[in-house]
Amino acid sequence: MQHNPNSAAIAAFDICESLLLALVDHKVLTTSQVITVLTDAFEVHSNVPDTADEKPLHRETADRIRRLIQARNVAQ
């Protein structure tokens, strides 16, 4: 079995998403607050300079976060 370095990033992303959902379920955060957190992360990855070595990775990350935001907005 080959080790894919992206697997750790995918696992971390999924764990964070699950934690945010649990925080909403337990009424620690509101859905609106989670969307704010996700929007902040989206903006960080969207505003990486074009000269950044990992610009495609940041673009892909921003797109995944955007899809999460859209899913949460629909769920409200």
PyMOL Python script that loads the backbone (N, CA, C, O; Angstrom):
from pymol import cmd

cmd.read_pdbstr("""\
ATOM      1  N   MET A   1       0.848  -1.184   0.000  1.00  0.00           N
ATOM      2  CA  MET A   1       0.000   0.000   0.000  1.00  0.00           C
ATOM      3  C   MET A   1       0.888   1.240   0.000  1.00  0.00           C
ATOM      4  O   MET A   1       1.742   1.398   0.872  1.00  0.00           O
ATOM      5  N   GLN A   2       0.683   2.112  -0.974  1.00  0.00           N
ATOM      6  CA  GLN A   2       1.471   3.329  -1.058  1.00  0.00           C
ATOM      7  C   GLN A   2       0.906   4.388  -0.121  1.00  0.00           C
ATOM      8  O   GLN A   2      -0.306   4.487   0.075  1.00  0.00           O
ATOM      9  N   HIS A   3       1.813   5.177   0.453  1.00  0.00           N
ATOM     10  CA  HIS A   3       1.404   6.284   1.325  1.00  0.00           C
ATOM     11  C   HIS A   3       1.192   7.524   0.468  1.00  0.00           C
ATOM     12  O   HIS A   3       2.086   7.948  -0.264  1.00  0.00           O
ATOM     13  N   ASN A   4      -0.001   8.099   0.569  1.00  0.00           N
ATOM     14  CA  ASN A   4      -0.317   9.330  -0.150  1.00  0.00           C
ATOM     15  C   ASN A   4      -0.240  10.483   0.848  1.00  0.00           C
ATOM     16  O   ASN A   4      -0.991  10.501   1.824  1.00  0.00           O
ATOM     17  N   PRO A   5       0.661  11.453   0.619  1.00  0.00           N
ATOM     18  CA  PRO A   5       0.797  12.560   1.574  1.00  0.00           C
ATOM     19  C   PRO A   5      -0.476  13.399   1.700  1.00  0.00           C
ATOM     20  O   PRO A   5      -0.664  14.084   2.706  1.00  0.00           O
ATOM     21  N   ASN A   6      -1.339  13.354   0.706  1.00  0.00           N
ATOM     22  CA  ASN A   6      -2.588  14.107   0.784  1.00  0.00           C
ATOM     23  C   ASN A   6      -3.584  13.482   1.743  1.00  0.00           C
ATOM     24  O   ASN A   6      -4.524  14.149   2.175  1.00  0.00           O
ATOM     25  N   SER A   7      -3.398  12.222   2.083  1.00  0.00           N
ATOM     26  CA  SER A   7      -4.357  11.548   2.965  1.00  0.00           C
ATOM     27  C   SER A   7      -4.417  12.212   4.337  1.00  0.00           C
ATOM     28  O   SER A   7      -5.489  12.272   4.939  1.00  0.00           O
ATOM     29  N   ALA A   8      -3.305  12.707   4.839  1.00  0.00           N
ATOM     30  CA  ALA A   8      -3.306  13.388   6.138  1.00  0.00           C
ATOM     31  C   ALA A   8      -4.095  14.689   6.055  1.00  0.00           C
ATOM     32  O   ALA A   8      -4.834  15.027   6.980  1.00  0.00           O
ATOM     33  N   ALA A   9      -3.945  15.413   4.967  1.00  0.00           N
ATOM     34  CA  ALA A   9      -4.675  16.671   4.795  1.00  0.00           C
ATOM     35  C   ALA A   9      -6.166  16.416   4.667  1.00  0.00           C
ATOM     36  O   ALA A   9      -6.975  17.140   5.246  1.00  0.00           O
ATOM     37  N   ILE A  10      -6.532  15.394   3.914  1.00  0.00           N
ATOM     38  CA  ILE A  10      -7.948  15.059   3.753  1.00  0.00           C
ATOM     39  C   ILE A  10      -8.544  14.630   5.087  1.00  0.00           C
ATOM     40  O   ILE A  10      -9.656  15.033   5.429  1.00  0.00           O
ATOM     41  N   ALA A  11      -7.819  13.821   5.835  1.00  0.00           N
ATOM     42  CA  ALA A  11      -8.300  13.384   7.143  1.00  0.00           C
ATOM     43  C   ALA A  11      -8.470  14.569   8.085  1.00  0.00           C
ATOM     44  O   ALA A  11      -9.473  14.653   8.795  1.00  0.00           O
ATOM     45  N   ALA A  12      -7.509  15.481   8.100  1.00  0.00           N
ATOM     46  CA  ALA A  12      -7.598  16.658   8.966  1.00  0.00           C
ATOM     47  C   ALA A  12      -8.795  17.522   8.587  1.00  0.00           C
ATOM     48  O   ALA A  12      -9.512  18.014   9.458  1.00  0.00           O
ATOM     49  N   PHE A  13      -9.008  17.701   7.306  1.00  0.00           N
ATOM     50  CA  PHE A  13     -10.136  18.497   6.835  1.00  0.00           C
ATOM     51  C   PHE A  13     -11.458  17.861   7.279  1.00  0.00           C
ATOM     52  O   PHE A  13     -12.343  18.547   7.790  1.00  0.00           O
ATOM     53  N   ASP A  14     -11.581  16.555   7.083  1.00  0.00           N
ATOM     54  CA  ASP A  14     -12.807  15.858   7.455  1.00  0.00           C
ATOM     55  C   ASP A  14     -13.046  15.871   8.961  1.00  0.00           C
ATOM     56  O   ASP A  14     -14.185  16.008   9.408  1.00  0.00           O
ATOM     57  N   ILE A  15     -11.984  15.730   9.743  1.00  0.00           N
ATOM     58  CA  ILE A  15     -12.108  15.782  11.194  1.00  0.00           C
ATOM     59  C   ILE A  15     -12.567  17.168  11.634  1.00  0.00           C
ATOM     60  O   ILE A  15     -13.438  17.287  12.496  1.00  0.00           O
ATOM     61  N   CYS A  16     -11.993  18.211  11.054  1.00  0.00           N
ATOM     62  CA  CYS A  16     -12.400  19.581  11.406  1.00  0.00           C
ATOM     63  C   CYS A  16     -13.858  19.826  11.042  1.00  0.00           C
ATOM     64  O   CYS A  16     -14.597  20.449  11.805  1.00  0.00           O
ATOM     65  N   GLU A  17     -14.268  19.339   9.881  1.00  0.00           N
ATOM     66  CA  GLU A  17     -15.671  19.495   9.494  1.00  0.00           C
ATOM     67  C   GLU A  17     -16.583  18.796  10.505  1.00  0.00           C
ATOM     68  O   GLU A  17     -17.603  19.351  10.912  1.00  0.00           O
ATOM     69  N   SER A  18     -16.219  17.596  10.902  1.00  0.00           N
ATOM     70  CA  SER A  18     -17.016  16.856  11.883  1.00  0.00           C
ATOM     71  C   SER A  18     -17.063  17.576  13.229  1.00  0.00           C
ATOM     72  O   SER A  18     -18.105  17.621  13.883  1.00  0.00           O
ATOM     73  N   LEU A  19     -15.935  18.132  13.631  1.00  0.00           N
ATOM     74  CA  LEU A  19     -15.903  18.878  14.896  1.00  0.00           C
ATOM     75  C   LEU A  19     -16.798  20.109  14.836  1.00  0.00           C
ATOM     76  O   LEU A  19     -17.513  20.401  15.795  1.00  0.00           O
ATOM     77  N   LEU A  20     -16.767  20.826  13.733  1.00  0.00           N
ATOM     78  CA  LEU A  20     -17.645  21.997  13.592  1.00  0.00           C
ATOM     79  C   LEU A  20     -19.116  21.583  13.657  1.00  0.00           C
ATOM     80  O   LEU A  20     -19.923  22.254  14.302  1.00  0.00           O
ATOM     81  N   LEU A  21     -19.461  20.491  12.996  1.00  0.00           N
ATOM     82  CA  LEU A  21     -20.841  20.005  13.048  1.00  0.00           C
ATOM     83  C   LEU A  21     -21.235  19.598  14.462  1.00  0.00           C
ATOM     84  O   LEU A  21     -22.355  19.866  14.899  1.00  0.00           O
ATOM     85  N   ALA A  22     -20.322  18.953  15.176  1.00  0.00           N
ATOM     86  CA  ALA A  22     -20.603  18.552  16.564  1.00  0.00           C
ATOM     87  C   ALA A  22     -20.793  19.778  17.450  1.00  0.00           C
ATOM     88  O   ALA A  22     -21.657  19.779  18.328  1.00  0.00           O
ATOM     89  N   LEU A  23     -20.000  20.814  17.230  1.00  0.00           N
ATOM     90  CA  LEU A  23     -20.139  22.042  18.019  1.00  0.00           C
ATOM     91  C   LEU A  23     -21.503  22.692  17.780  1.00  0.00           C
ATOM     92  O   LEU A  23     -22.086  23.268  18.699  1.00  0.00           O
ATOM     93  N   VAL A  24     -22.006  22.601  16.561  1.00  0.00           N
ATOM     94  CA  VAL A  24     -23.347  23.119  16.275  1.00  0.00           C
ATOM     95  C   VAL A  24     -24.396  22.219  16.934  1.00  0.00           C
ATOM     96  O   VAL A  24     -25.333  22.712  17.563  1.00  0.00           O
ATOM     97  N   ASP A  25     -24.238  20.906  16.791  1.00  0.00           N
ATOM     98  CA  ASP A  25     -25.193  19.965  17.383  1.00  0.00           C
ATOM     99  C   ASP A  25     -25.316  20.141  18.892  1.00  0.00           C
ATOM    100  O   ASP A  25     -26.400  20.001  19.458  1.00  0.00           O
ATOM    101  N   HIS A  26     -24.191  20.451  19.537  1.00  0.00           N
ATOM    102  CA  HIS A  26     -24.179  20.621  20.998  1.00  0.00           C
ATOM    103  C   HIS A  26     -24.405  22.073  21.415  1.00  0.00           C
ATOM    104  O   HIS A  26     -24.246  22.430  22.582  1.00  0.00           O
ATOM    105  N   LYS A  27     -24.778  22.900  20.442  1.00  0.00           N
ATOM    106  CA  LYS A  27     -25.131  24.301  20.670  1.00  0.00           C
ATOM    107  C   LYS A  27     -23.998  25.127  21.288  1.00  0.00           C
ATOM    108  O   LYS A  27     -24.235  26.073  22.040  1.00  0.00           O
ATOM    109  N   VAL A  28     -22.771  24.748  20.956  1.00  0.00           N
ATOM    110  CA  VAL A  28     -21.611  25.537  21.366  1.00  0.00           C
ATOM    111  C   VAL A  28     -21.424  26.691  20.379  1.00  0.00           C
ATOM    112  O   VAL A  28     -21.079  27.807  20.767  1.00  0.00           O
ATOM    113  N   LEU A  29     -21.658  26.399  19.092  1.00  0.00           N
ATOM    114  CA  LEU A  29     -21.604  27.406  18.035  1.00  0.00           C
ATOM    115  C   LEU A  29     -22.905  27.349  17.247  1.00  0.00           C
ATOM    116  O   LEU A  29     -23.573  26.316  17.199  1.00  0.00           O
ATOM    117  N   THR A  30     -23.250  28.466  16.636  1.00  0.00           N
ATOM    118  CA  THR A  30     -24.395  28.481  15.730  1.00  0.00           C
ATOM    119  C   THR A  30     -23.898  28.161  14.316  1.00  0.00           C
ATOM    120  O   THR A  30     -22.703  28.239  14.033  1.00  0.00           O
ATOM    121  N   THR A  31     -24.816  27.808  13.455  1.00  0.00           N
ATOM    122  CA  THR A  31     -24.447  27.572  12.057  1.00  0.00           C
ATOM    123  C   THR A  31     -23.832  28.828  11.459  1.00  0.00           C
ATOM    124  O   THR A  31     -22.881  28.748  10.681  1.00  0.00           O
ATOM    125  N   SER A  32     -24.368  29.974  11.816  1.00  0.00           N
ATOM    126  CA  SER A  32     -23.831  31.244  11.327  1.00  0.00           C
ATOM    127  C   SER A  32     -22.375  31.433  11.757  1.00  0.00           C
ATOM    128  O   SER A  32     -21.553  31.903  10.971  1.00  0.00           O
ATOM    129  N   GLN A  33     -22.058  31.076  12.983  1.00  0.00           N
ATOM    130  CA  GLN A  33     -20.682  31.200  13.455  1.00  0.00           C
ATOM    131  C   GLN A  33     -19.753  30.244  12.709  1.00  0.00           C
ATOM    132  O   GLN A  33     -18.614  30.595  12.402  1.00  0.00           O
ATOM    133  N   VAL A  34     -20.234  29.052  12.422  1.00  0.00           N
ATOM    134  CA  VAL A  34     -19.429  28.094  11.662  1.00  0.00           C
ATOM    135  C   VAL A  34     -19.180  28.623  10.253  1.00  0.00           C
ATOM    136  O   VAL A  34     -18.071  28.504   9.732  1.00  0.00           O
ATOM    137  N   ILE A  35     -20.196  29.201   9.642  1.00  0.00           N
ATOM    138  CA  ILE A  35     -20.021  29.775   8.316  1.00  0.00           C
ATOM    139  C   ILE A  35     -18.989  30.897   8.350  1.00  0.00           C
ATOM    140  O   ILE A  35     -18.204  31.045   7.414  1.00  0.00           O
ATOM    141  N   THR A  36     -18.986  31.687   9.423  1.00  0.00           N
ATOM    142  CA  THR A  36     -17.978  32.743   9.569  1.00  0.00           C
ATOM    143  C   THR A  36     -16.576  32.152   9.639  1.00  0.00           C
ATOM    144  O   THR A  36     -15.658  32.660   8.996  1.00  0.00           O
ATOM    145  N   VAL A  37     -16.404  31.089  10.408  1.00  0.00           N
ATOM    146  CA  VAL A  37     -15.100  30.419  10.514  1.00  0.00           C
ATOM    147  C   VAL A  37     -14.673  29.896   9.141  1.00  0.00           C
ATOM    148  O   VAL A  37     -13.533  30.091   8.719  1.00  0.00           O
ATOM    149  N   LEU A  38     -15.599  29.233   8.453  1.00  0.00           N
ATOM    150  CA  LEU A  38     -15.284  28.689   7.133  1.00  0.00           C
ATOM    151  C   LEU A  38     -14.972  29.793   6.129  1.00  0.00           C
ATOM    152  O   LEU A  38     -14.080  29.642   5.294  1.00  0.00           O
ATOM    153  N   THR A  39     -15.698  30.893   6.209  1.00  0.00           N
ATOM    154  CA  THR A  39     -15.466  32.024   5.304  1.00  0.00           C
ATOM    155  C   THR A  39     -14.080  32.617   5.530  1.00  0.00           C
ATOM    156  O   THR A  39     -13.387  32.968   4.575  1.00  0.00           O
ATOM    157  N   ASP A  40     -13.681  32.729   6.788  1.00  0.00           N
ATOM    158  CA  ASP A  40     -12.330  33.229   7.085  1.00  0.00           C
ATOM    159  C   ASP A  40     -11.267  32.325   6.462  1.00  0.00           C
ATOM    160  O   ASP A  40     -10.314  32.808   5.851  1.00  0.00           O
ATOM    161  N   ALA A  41     -11.437  31.014   6.620  1.00  0.00           N
ATOM    162  CA  ALA A  41     -10.470  30.066   6.050  1.00  0.00           C
ATOM    163  C   ALA A  41     -10.484  30.136   4.526  1.00  0.00           C
ATOM    164  O   ALA A  41      -9.433  30.071   3.888  1.00  0.00           O
ATOM    165  N   PHE A  42     -11.671  30.266   3.945  1.00  0.00           N
ATOM    166  CA  PHE A  42     -11.806  30.392   2.495  1.00  0.00           C
ATOM    167  C   PHE A  42     -11.033  31.611   1.993  1.00  0.00           C
ATOM    168  O   PHE A  42     -10.306  31.526   1.003  1.00  0.00           O
ATOM    169  N   GLU A  43     -11.190  32.730   2.671  1.00  0.00           N
ATOM    170  CA  GLU A  43     -10.525  33.970   2.242  1.00  0.00           C
ATOM    171  C   GLU A  43      -9.008  33.855   2.323  1.00  0.00           C
ATOM    172  O   GLU A  43      -8.295  34.368   1.460  1.00  0.00           O
ATOM    173  N   VAL A  44      -8.519  33.186   3.355  1.00  0.00           N
ATOM    174  CA  VAL A  44      -7.068  33.001   3.481  1.00  0.00           C
ATOM    175  C   VAL A  44      -6.535  32.232   2.276  1.00  0.00           C
ATOM    176  O   VAL A  44      -5.530  32.620   1.680  1.00  0.00           O
ATOM    177  N   HIS A  45      -7.207  31.149   1.924  1.00  0.00           N
ATOM    178  CA  HIS A  45      -6.727  30.326   0.808  1.00  0.00           C
ATOM    179  C   HIS A  45      -7.004  30.963  -0.549  1.00  0.00           C
ATOM    180  O   HIS A  45      -6.294  30.685  -1.515  1.00  0.00           O
ATOM    181  N   SER A  46      -8.008  31.800  -0.634  1.00  0.00           N
ATOM    182  CA  SER A  46      -8.327  32.475  -1.897  1.00  0.00           C
ATOM    183  C   SER A  46      -7.380  33.628  -2.195  1.00  0.00           C
ATOM    184  O   SER A  46      -7.198  33.998  -3.355  1.00  0.00           O
ATOM    185  N   ASN A  47      -6.783  34.193  -1.167  1.00  0.00           N
ATOM    186  CA  ASN A  47      -5.957  35.395  -1.325  1.00  0.00           C
ATOM    187  C   ASN A  47      -4.464  35.125  -1.313  1.00  0.00           C
ATOM    188  O   ASN A  47      -3.669  36.020  -1.027  1.00  0.00           O
ATOM    189  N   VAL A  48      -4.081  33.899  -1.621  1.00  0.00           N
ATOM    190  CA  VAL A  48      -2.662  33.567  -1.700  1.00  0.00           C
ATOM    191  C   VAL A  48      -2.099  34.216  -2.962  1.00  0.00           C
ATOM    192  O   VAL A  48      -2.717  34.142  -4.024  1.00  0.00           O
ATOM    193  N   PRO A  49      -0.940  34.845  -2.855  1.00  0.00           N
ATOM    194  CA  PRO A  49      -0.367  35.509  -4.035  1.00  0.00           C
ATOM    195  C   PRO A  49      -0.142  34.526  -5.190  1.00  0.00           C
ATOM    196  O   PRO A  49       0.127  33.344  -4.974  1.00  0.00           O
ATOM    197  N   ASP A  50      -0.255  35.032  -6.398  1.00  0.00           N
ATOM    198  CA  ASP A  50      -0.046  34.193  -7.581  1.00  0.00           C
ATOM    199  C   ASP A  50       1.362  33.605  -7.634  1.00  0.00           C
ATOM    200  O   ASP A  50       1.595  32.612  -8.323  1.00  0.00           O
ATOM    201  N   THR A  51       2.284  34.204  -6.922  1.00  0.00           N
ATOM    202  CA  THR A  51       3.672  33.723  -6.922  1.00  0.00           C
ATOM    203  C   THR A  51       3.890  32.582  -5.930  1.00  0.00           C
ATOM    204  O   THR A  51       4.975  32.001  -5.889  1.00  0.00           O
ATOM    205  N   ALA A  52       2.882  32.258  -5.137  1.00  0.00           N
ATOM    206  CA  ALA A  52       3.036  31.192  -4.137  1.00  0.00           C
ATOM    207  C   ALA A  52       3.303  29.859  -4.825  1.00  0.00           C
ATOM    208  O   ALA A  52       2.676  29.531  -5.832  1.00  0.00           O
ATOM    209  N   ASP A  53       4.243  29.092  -4.270  1.00  0.00           N
ATOM    210  CA  ASP A  53       4.605  27.795  -4.847  1.00  0.00           C
ATOM    211  C   ASP A  53       3.419  26.833  -4.888  1.00  0.00           C
ATOM    212  O   ASP A  53       3.296  26.039  -5.820  1.00  0.00           O
ATOM    213  N   GLU A  54       2.569  26.900  -3.906  1.00  0.00           N
ATOM    214  CA  GLU A  54       1.470  25.948  -3.801  1.00  0.00           C
ATOM    215  C   GLU A  54       0.116  26.585  -4.128  1.00  0.00           C
ATOM    216  O   GLU A  54      -0.903  26.208  -3.550  1.00  0.00           O
ATOM    217  N   LYS A  55       0.105  27.540  -5.043  1.00  0.00           N
ATOM    218  CA  LYS A  55      -1.134  28.224  -5.431  1.00  0.00           C
ATOM    219  C   LYS A  55      -2.234  27.243  -5.857  1.00  0.00           C
ATOM    220  O   LYS A  55      -3.378  27.423  -5.440  1.00  0.00           O
ATOM    221  N   PRO A  56      -1.945  26.221  -6.663  1.00  0.00           N
ATOM    222  CA  PRO A  56      -3.013  25.283  -7.036  1.00  0.00           C
ATOM    223  C   PRO A  56      -3.609  24.553  -5.834  1.00  0.00           C
ATOM    224  O   PRO A  56      -4.814  24.304  -5.789  1.00  0.00           O
ATOM    225  N   LEU A  57      -2.774  24.216  -4.874  1.00  0.00           N
ATOM    226  CA  LEU A  57      -3.265  23.558  -3.661  1.00  0.00           C
ATOM    227  C   LEU A  57      -4.185  24.493  -2.881  1.00  0.00           C
ATOM    228  O   LEU A  57      -5.229  24.064  -2.390  1.00  0.00           O
ATOM    229  N   HIS A  58      -3.813  25.755  -2.764  1.00  0.00           N
ATOM    230  CA  HIS A  58      -4.652  26.729  -2.065  1.00  0.00           C
ATOM    231  C   HIS A  58      -5.967  26.948  -2.810  1.00  0.00           C
ATOM    232  O   HIS A  58      -7.020  27.081  -2.186  1.00  0.00           O
ATOM    233  N   ARG A  59      -5.911  26.984  -4.127  1.00  0.00           N
ATOM    234  CA  ARG A  59      -7.119  27.151  -4.937  1.00  0.00           C
ATOM    235  C   ARG A  59      -8.071  25.972  -4.726  1.00  0.00           C
ATOM    236  O   ARG A  59      -9.278  26.161  -4.580  1.00  0.00           O
ATOM    237  N   GLU A  60      -7.525  24.766  -4.710  1.00  0.00           N
ATOM    238  CA  GLU A  60      -8.324  23.561  -4.489  1.00  0.00           C
ATOM    239  C   GLU A  60      -8.909  23.546  -3.074  1.00  0.00           C
ATOM    240  O   GLU A  60     -10.057  23.147  -2.875  1.00  0.00           O
ATOM    241  N   THR A  61      -8.119  23.981  -2.099  1.00  0.00           N
ATOM    242  CA  THR A  61      -8.589  24.049  -0.712  1.00  0.00           C
ATOM    243  C   THR A  61      -9.712  25.065  -0.584  1.00  0.00           C
ATOM    244  O   THR A  61     -10.725  24.795   0.061  1.00  0.00           O
ATOM    245  N   ALA A  62      -9.542  26.220  -1.186  1.00  0.00           N
ATOM    246  CA  ALA A  62     -10.591  27.250  -1.148  1.00  0.00           C
ATOM    247  C   ALA A  62     -11.878  26.722  -1.769  1.00  0.00           C
ATOM    248  O   ALA A  62     -12.969  26.990  -1.266  1.00  0.00           O
ATOM    249  N   ASP A  63     -11.754  25.974  -2.857  1.00  0.00           N
ATOM    250  CA  ASP A  63     -12.941  25.428  -3.519  1.00  0.00           C
ATOM    251  C   ASP A  63     -13.660  24.429  -2.614  1.00  0.00           C
ATOM    252  O   ASP A  63     -14.890  24.412  -2.555  1.00  0.00           O
ATOM    253  N   ARG A  64     -12.907  23.614  -1.924  1.00  0.00           N
ATOM    254  CA  ARG A  64     -13.535  22.641  -0.999  1.00  0.00           C
ATOM    255  C   ARG A  64     -14.235  23.368   0.151  1.00  0.00           C
ATOM    256  O   ARG A  64     -15.334  22.984   0.549  1.00  0.00           O
ATOM    257  N   ILE A  65     -13.612  24.402   0.678  1.00  0.00           N
ATOM    258  CA  ILE A  65     -14.234  25.183   1.753  1.00  0.00           C
ATOM    259  C   ILE A  65     -15.489  25.883   1.238  1.00  0.00           C
ATOM    260  O   ILE A  65     -16.499  25.942   1.940  1.00  0.00           O
ATOM    261  N   ARG A  66     -15.431  26.414   0.019  1.00  0.00           N
ATOM    262  CA  ARG A  66     -16.598  27.062  -0.574  1.00  0.00           C
ATOM    263  C   ARG A  66     -17.774  26.095  -0.657  1.00  0.00           C
ATOM    264  O   ARG A  66     -18.912  26.469  -0.373  1.00  0.00           O
ATOM    265  N   ARG A  67     -17.498  24.852  -1.047  1.00  0.00           N
ATOM    266  CA  ARG A  67     -18.573  23.853  -1.124  1.00  0.00           C
ATOM    267  C   ARG A  67     -19.163  23.570   0.259  1.00  0.00           C
ATOM    268  O   ARG A  67     -20.370  23.359   0.384  1.00  0.00           O
ATOM    269  N   LEU A  68     -18.338  23.563   1.275  1.00  0.00           N
ATOM    270  CA  LEU A  68     -18.846  23.389   2.651  1.00  0.00           C
ATOM    271  C   LEU A  68     -19.742  24.552   3.054  1.00  0.00           C
ATOM    272  O   LEU A  68     -20.807  24.354   3.639  1.00  0.00           O
ATOM    273  N   ILE A  69     -19.308  25.756   2.738  1.00  0.00           N
ATOM    274  CA  ILE A  69     -20.111  26.949   3.062  1.00  0.00           C
ATOM    275  C   ILE A  69     -21.470  26.860   2.366  1.00  0.00           C
ATOM    276  O   ILE A  69     -22.510  27.108   2.976  1.00  0.00           O
ATOM    277  N   GLN A  70     -21.444  26.508   1.099  1.00  0.00           N
ATOM    278  CA  GLN A  70     -22.702  26.404   0.360  1.00  0.00           C
ATOM    279  C   GLN A  70     -23.624  25.340   0.976  1.00  0.00           C
ATOM    280  O   GLN A  70     -24.835  25.546   1.067  1.00  0.00           O
ATOM    281  N   ALA A  71     -23.065  24.232   1.387  1.00  0.00           N
ATOM    282  CA  ALA A  71     -23.850  23.158   1.995  1.00  0.00           C
ATOM    283  C   ALA A  71     -24.461  23.624   3.324  1.00  0.00           C
ATOM    284  O   ALA A  71     -25.607  23.292   3.629  1.00  0.00           O
ATOM    285  N   ARG A  72     -23.702  24.386   4.110  1.00  0.00           N
ATOM    286  CA  ARG A  72     -24.194  24.880   5.403  1.00  0.00           C
ATOM    287  C   ARG A  72     -25.274  25.936   5.185  1.00  0.00           C
ATOM    288  O   ARG A  72     -26.245  25.985   5.939  1.00  0.00           O
ATOM    289  N   ASN A  73     -25.121  26.777   4.168  1.00  0.00           N
ATOM    290  CA  ASN A  73     -26.131  27.796   3.886  1.00  0.00           C
ATOM    291  C   ASN A  73     -27.447  27.157   3.490  1.00  0.00           C
ATOM    292  O   ASN A  73     -28.512  27.655   3.853  1.00  0.00           O
ATOM    293  N   VAL A  74     -27.387  26.062   2.750  1.00  0.00           N
ATOM    294  CA  VAL A  74     -28.604  25.358   2.346  1.00  0.00           C
ATOM    295  C   VAL A  74     -29.252  24.701   3.546  1.00  0.00           C
ATOM    296  O   VAL A  74     -30.479  24.636   3.630  1.00  0.00           O
ATOM    297  N   ALA A  75     -28.437  24.205   4.490  1.00  0.00           N
ATOM    298  CA  ALA A  75     -28.956  23.489   5.658  1.00  0.00           C
ATOM    299  C   ALA A  75     -29.628  24.397   6.671  1.00  0.00           C
ATOM    300  O   ALA A  75     -30.374  23.917   7.524  1.00  0.00           O
ATOM    301  N   GLN A  76     -29.382  25.695   6.598  1.00  0.00           N
ATOM    302  CA  GLN A  76     -29.946  26.613   7.596  1.00  0.00           C
ATOM    303  C   GLN A  76     -31.431  26.705   7.488  1.00  0.00           C
ATOM    304  O   GLN A  76     -32.061  27.434   8.254  1.00  0.00           O
TER     305      GLN A  76
END
""", "prot")
cmd.dss("prot")
cmd.show_as("cartoon", "prot")
cmd.util.cbc("prot")
cmd.orient("prot")
